[in-house]
Structures are given as structure tokens and as C-alpha cells.
Amino acid sequence: MLGFTLSDLPYIILSVAIVLLATVLHEVAHAAAANALGDPTAKERGRLTLNPMAHLHPVGSIVLPLLMAIAGGPIFAFANPVPYNPNRLRNPIRDEVLVALAGPACNLAQALVGAGIFRLLYALLPQTGSNVDVMVFVLQILARYVYLNLMLMFFNLIPLPPLDGSAIISPFLRGKARDWYYQVQRYALPVLLGIMYLVPMVLHINPVGIYLDYTAGNLAPVLLGM
């Protein structure tokens, strides 16, 4: 049983809205990085835009985070991958890594900005008087914004396709290691889905959840000063 009640609905809607915003900016960062490094493919296909309709995947960007929010576990999402052509990059090996890092780096930047605003408003909290309830609500939104962006960042750094971590690690592999990694990539998505869903169901251990708790879960309070 999920334990979902109607009182949880505003919190769930807010969480999904934050994830959608963070995911769109994540994809725009990929597109902007590729364009700056010589590959305008994403721009040519209308992906260098803040219009969410150009990026969101109906299942990965909406249904998946919604179900995760209802289930009460970690919330993450994926959008339609930004198209790019590594052959058009000025330095393909280096620039492919930079393009992949741009998305997680954007989530980190969002978390840092959110944490900065949180700290500023928290310092002003004793001076808010009758508006204290409004201020507390805003602080809760900012804290959630920071935490969810960190979750998206660390989730995307997992070195399995279609996540950004795979594009970051593969250029550094050579010889048999690179060949083995490309073999693994064929089965990466089923493996990832199995780790996320089957392992917790069968073994009652959630490796992705543990990983996100140790990374995003521990970093968020540090950034927020809590």
C-alpha cells in the first residue's frame, strides 16, 4: 500500500512541477553546450529552447515522477534525449564529455542558487512578522527544489545509458575495456530498470535509493545549512 492521501496532493504536484522545470533546464544545458562546442544539431531541431513541450517525454517526464512521488520514494525523471552529432564537435572526445556534463552541472547550479536564496530568506525569517507562514512555505519549496535537483544530478551521473554518466565515462576507456563497455551498453536500459524496480521487489534492497540517500540526501542539508 502506498499510503497516499488527498492531503499529500499539493506536495506531489509541487514535486513533479519542480522535477519538470529541472529536467527542461537540464536538457537545454545539453543543447546549449553542444551548440557552443560546434554542433548545432539540437538548435536545428528546435531543442535549444525553454519550451517544455520540446523536451518532455510523456512517460519519463510526467508519469514516472508522478508515480514515484505517490509512492513516497526518490523522484527523478528523464526527457527526450537532446540530439547531437559528435562528428560536428570541434574536439569530439573532449567535447562529448563536456556536453554530457552540462546537464548535471545545470542541476548543480540550480541547487546552489536555490540554496543561496534559502539561506538568505531563512536569515530574514525572524523579521517577517505576520508573514511567517508564507515565508516558511517558500522555504519548504526552495528546500525541495535543492533536494530534487541534487537527486537528478546524481541519478544522471550513473554510468549506464541513456544517462549522462555513460557518455562521461566511455571516452576514457581504451582497448578491451571500451569494447566490454559497449557490449554492456546493449543491455544497459533493462539492467537499469531491473536495479530500480526488480531488485527492491525481490531482494528488498534499493541500490538506487541508497545511492541517492548517500549523495543527494547528505549534500542537500549541507547546502541548505541545516
C-alpha positions in Angstrom: 0.0 0.0 0.0 1.3 3.4 -0.9 -0.3 5.4 1.9 -1.3 8.2 -0.4 -3.9 10.6 0.9 -5.5 13.7 -0.7 -3.6 15.9 1.8 -0.4 14.8 0.0 -1.6 16.0 -3.4 -0.3 19.6 -3.2 3.1 18.2 -2.2 3.1 15.7 -5.0 2.1 18.3 -7.6 4.8 20.7 -6.4 7.5 17.9 -6.5 6.5 16.9 -10.1 6.5 20.6 -11.2 10.0 21.1 -9.8 11.2 18.0 -11.5 9.7 19.1 -14.8 11.4 22.5 -14.5 14.8 21.0 -13.5 14.6 18.4 -16.3 13.8 21.0 -19.0 16.7 23.2 -17.9 18.9 20.1 -17.8 18.1 19.3 -21.5 18.6 22.9 -22.6 22.0 22.9 -20.9 23.0 19.9 -23.1 21.7 21.7 -26.2 23.5 24.9 -25.4 26.8 23.2 -24.6 26.7 21.2 -27.9 25.9 24.4 -29.8 28.7 26.3 -28.2 31.2 23.5 -28.9 30.4 23.4 -32.6 27.4 21.1 -33.0 24.1 23.0 -33.8 22.1 19.8 -34.3 19.9 20.4 -31.3 19.3 24.0 -32.3 18.4 23.0 -35.8 15.8 20.6 -34.4 14.2 23.1 -32.1 15.7 21.8 -28.9 17.6 24.9 -27.9 14.5 26.3 -26.3 12.9 26.7 -22.8 9.6 25.5 -24.2 8.9 22.3 -22.2 6.9 20.7 -25.0 10.1 20.4 -27.0 11.8 18.3 -24.3 9.4 16.4 -22.1 8.7 12.7 -22.5 5.1 11.8 -21.6 6.2 8.8 -19.5 9.7 9.7 -18.3 8.9 13.3 -17.5 5.4 13.1 -16.1 4.1 9.6 -15.4 7.3 8.3 -13.8 7.9 11.2 -11.4 4.2 11.3 -10.5 4.2 7.6 -9.6 7.4 8.0 -7.6 6.0 10.9 -5.7 2.8 9.0 -4.9 5.0 6.0 -3.8 6.9 8.3 -1.5 10.3 7.3 -2.7 13.1 9.1 -4.6 11.8 11.2 -7.5 13.7 11.5 -10.8 12.7 11.8 -14.4 14.1 11.7 -18.0 13.2 13.7 -21.0 13.6 13.1 -24.7 17.4 13.0 -25.3 18.9 16.0 -26.9 20.1 15.1 -30.4 23.7 15.8 -31.2 26.3 14.7 -33.7 29.8 14.1 -32.1 31.3 14.4 -35.6 30.3 18.1 -35.7 32.0 18.9 -32.3 35.3 20.7 -32.6 37.1 18.2 -30.3 34.8 15.1 -30.2 36.4 13.2 -27.4 36.7 16.1 -25.0 33.5 17.9 -26.1 31.4 14.8 -25.8 32.2 14.7 -22.1 31.5 18.4 -21.7 28.1 18.1 -23.4 27.2 15.2 -21.1 28.4 17.1 -18.0 26.4 20.2 -18.9 23.1 18.6 -17.8 24.2 17.5 -14.3 26.1 20.8 -13.9 22.9 22.7 -14.7 21.2 20.7 -11.9 24.0 21.6 -9.5 23.8 25.2 -10.4 20.1 25.2 -9.8 20.7 23.6 -6.4 23.3 26.2 -5.5 21.1 29.1 -6.5 18.1 27.6 -4.6 20.3 27.0 -1.5 21.6 30.6 -1.7 18.1 32.0 -1.8 17.0 29.6 1.0 19.8 30.8 3.3 19.0 34.5 2.6 15.3 34.1 3.3 16.0 31.9 6.4 18.1 34.7 7.8 15.2 37.1 7.3 12.7 34.7 8.9 12.6 36.4 12.4 11.8 39.7 10.7 8.8 38.5 8.7 6.2 39.0 11.5 2.7 38.1 10.4 4.1 36.7 7.1 6.0 33.9 8.8 3.7 31.2 7.4 4.2 32.4 3.8 7.9 32.5 4.4 8.0 29.0 5.8 6.1 27.7 2.8 8.5 29.4 0.4 11.5 27.9 2.3 9.9 24.5 2.0 9.6 24.9 -1.8 13.2 26.0 -2.0 14.5 23.1 0.1 12.6 20.7 -2.1 13.9 22.4 -5.2 17.5 22.0 -4.0 17.0 18.3 -3.0 15.3 17.3 -6.2 17.9 19.0 -8.4 20.7 17.1 -6.5 18.8 13.9 -7.0 18.5 14.5 -10.7 22.2 15.4 -10.9 23.4 12.2 -9.1 20.9 10.0 -10.8 22.1 11.2 -14.3 25.7 10.5 -13.3 25.1 6.8 -13.1 27.3 5.3 -15.8 24.6 3.4 -17.7 22.8 4.5 -20.9 20.7 6.5 -21.5 22.0 8.5 -18.5 24.8 11.2 -18.8 27.2 9.2 -16.8 27.7 6.7 -19.7 28.8 9.5 -22.1 31.2 10.8 -19.4 33.0 7.6 -18.7 33.1 6.0 -22.2 35.7 8.4 -23.8 38.2 7.4 -21.1 38.1 3.7 -21.8 40.6 2.1 -24.1 41.0 -1.3 -25.8 39.2 -4.3 -24.2 37.6 -2.1 -21.5 36.0 0.0 -24.1 34.8 -3.0 -26.1 33.4 -4.6 -23.0 31.6 -1.3 -22.0 30.0 -1.1 -25.5 28.8 -4.7 -25.0 27.3 -3.8 -21.7 25.5 -0.8 -23.2 23.3 -3.1 -25.2 21.6 -4.3 -22.0 22.1 -1.1 -20.0 18.5 0.1 -20.0 17.0 -3.3 -18.9 19.7 -3.5 -16.3 19.0 0.0 -15.0 15.2 -0.7 -14.8 15.9 -4.0 -13.1 18.1 -2.3 -10.5 15.4 0.4 -10.0 12.4 -1.9 -9.7 13.1 -5.6 -9.7 15.9 -5.7 -7.1 13.9 -3.8 -4.5 10.9 -6.1 -5.1 12.9 -9.3 -4.9 15.7 -8.6 -2.5 14.1 -5.7 -0.6 17.2 -3.7 -1.2 17.0 -0.4 -3.2 20.6 0.3 -4.6 19.5 3.5 -6.4 17.7 4.8 -3.4 20.7 4.1 -1.1 23.0 5.8 -3.6 20.7 8.9 -3.8 20.4 9.0 0.0 24.2 9.0 0.5 24.7 11.6 -2.3 21.8 14.0 -2.7 20.4 13.2 0.8 23.6 14.1 2.5 24.6 17.1 0.3 21.3 18.9 0.5 21.4 19.7 4.2 25.0 20.9 3.8 24.0 23.3 1.0 20.9 24.5 3.0 23.0 24.9 6.2 20.7 22.6 8.2 
